[in-house]
């Protein structure tokens, strides 16, 4: 049995993340999704709590055949011990997936197999674009799985990100 590890901030979990999980599912039996920056929320860059992101991921992946575990990983200011920090918070895993150059380097230095994956529509499918559209009242819903739309509605996520951005969709 092979277990993979995929780290992201998932602010929010969007179709690019979903496509990456589908790609990884072809390689592994189980997948740990590390919720990066789990200690951060209520900012423009990190509007959602770790618990809210876990809801987004769990509901988005409920119909996949892949066994998944979403685990919060708090930020650590010391990169040299980051991998051991991740390992201490996560079930054991055999291979890690990331396209982040720092993450790739840290896993390589720890002798953990790391695989990269092509990103899907990276120009549109990135968290900053989704968050920007939420702030501006533009179409963000088409960029995320339907359950994420439901979770964001349930938690008042649009009002929150507009409030923390000091903006509202009425041009203010």
N, C-alpha and C positions, 0 to 999 in steps of 0.2 A: 504494500500500500504506500502511496506517495502523498505527502501533504505539502502543499505550497503555502507561501506567505506573500501577501500583496499589501503594501502599505500605501496609504493615501490620506489626505485630509478629508476628502469626501464632503466638501463644503459647497454645494450639496453633492450627494451621490447622483451622477448624471449618466447619460447614455454612453459616453466614452468609457467610464468605469464599468458599466454593464457589459459592454462589448469586450473589454479586457478580461473580465471574469469568464465570459463565454469562451474566449480564446484559451485561457488558463485551464478551464474545465476539461479540455481535450487532453491535457498532460497529467492531471492529478486526480486523486480520489477524493481528497478533502482540501479545503482552502481556508486559511486563516486570513481575515481582512483586518489589518492593523489600522485602527483609527488614530492617525497621527494628530499631533497638537490637541490631544484629548482634553487638556486642561484649559483650552482657550474657547471662548464663546462671546457672543454679543459684540463682535467687532465686524467691520466691513469684510475683512479677510477671513474671519472665522465666526460667522453669525450663529452657527448652530452648535448646541452642546453635544458632547460625546453620546449621550443617551438618545438624543434626537437623530443623530447620524446612524446609530445602531438600528433604530426603528426604520429609517429609510432603506438601509441595506437589507435588513431581515425581510421586510415586506416586499422589496424589489426582487429578492432571490428566492422567495418561498416556493415558486413553481419550478425551480431548476432541480436537476437530479443530483446536484453537487452538495455534499455536506459542508456547511460553512460555519465558521466561528468568527464573530466580530468582537475584537478585543481593543479596549482603549489603551493607547500608548501616549503617555504624557511626554512633553518636550523635555529634552535634556540639553543643557548648554555645553556638555563635554562630548564632542563627537567621538573621541577615542574609546569611550565606553558605551556608546549608543547601541551597538549590536548586542552586547550582553544585557543591556537594559531591555531591549526588545525581546530577547530570548526569555528573560525572567517574567515577562508579562504574557507570553504566548505559549500555546501548546507547541511541542516540538515540531519542526518542519524540515523538509529535505531540500527545498529549493525556494529562493526568493525571487519575486518579480518586481521590477521597477524600471522606469526610464529616467529617474533622477540621478544625475552624475555623482552627487555626493553619496547617496544611498548605495549606488552600485560600488563605489570605491570602498565604502565602509564594510559592506558584505564581503567583497573580494579580500580585503585585508584580514577578515575573520575566517577565511577559507570556507565560505558558504557559497554554494553554486548560485549564481544570479543570472536570470534570463530577462532580456528586454523584449518588448513586444511593440509592433507598429501601433501608433496611435491613430484613432479613427477621427477624421474631420477635426484635427487638432485646433484649427483656427476658430472653430465654433464650439467644439466640445471641450471646453475647459471651464473650470469653476469660476474664474474671474469674469468670463463672458456671461455665464448664467447669473452670477450675482449682480453684474452691471444691469442686465435686463430686468432683474427683480426690482432694483432701485428705481429704474426709469419707467417701470410699468409696461415694459415691452414683453413680447412673447418669450418666456423662459420655459413654459410647460412642455414645448415640443422637444426640448433638449434633455429631459429627464424621464425616467420610467414613471408611469401613472401613479404607483404608490407613493412616490416622492412628492408629487403634487398634493396628494391627500394629506401626507404628514405635514408638509409646509402649511397647508390650510388649517390643520388641527392645532398647530402650535402658534399660529399668528405670525409665521415667518416673514411674510412680505412686510407687514407693519414694522416688525423688529428691524429688518435690514434697512428699511427706509428711515427709521428713527435713528439708528446708530450711524447712518451715513449723513445725517443732518439734512435730509432731503425728503421730498415727497413727490408723487408722480404728477402733481398739479403744477409743475414748473417752479416750485418754491425752492 
